[in-house]
Amino acid sequence: MAGCAKPDIRPEPHVVAVPVKDTPPADLLTCPEPAKPFPTDATATIPESARAPLKGLALGYRDLFDRTRRLINWIAPGSCPAPAPAK
């Protein structure tokens, strides 16, 4: 009884995109301050068991610092200047 079936009369779906400006709070847009480096005029002996975890912390901090700075610059361009190169 295909001839008795009603045709599909549902309207076509419409997609509406609305740009939303959702700016985070000001304290989240504050540029991070880099950590103070170790003094260069002193020496220390760090055991291998502590050296690897310290290196991991330093690299993790560097990545988080860079990611946060790039995110802030993406939300508010030009807010965070590029950090000075390491000497």
Sequence and secondary structure as in RCSB ss.txt:
>XXXX:A:sequence
MAGCAKPDIRPEPHVVAVPVKDTPPADLLTCPEPAKPFPTDATATIPESARAPLKGLALGYRDLFDRTRRLINWI
APGSCPAPAPAK
>XXXX:A:secstr
 GGG                     GGGGS         SS      HHHHHHHHHHHHHHHHHHHHHHHHHHHH
STTSS       
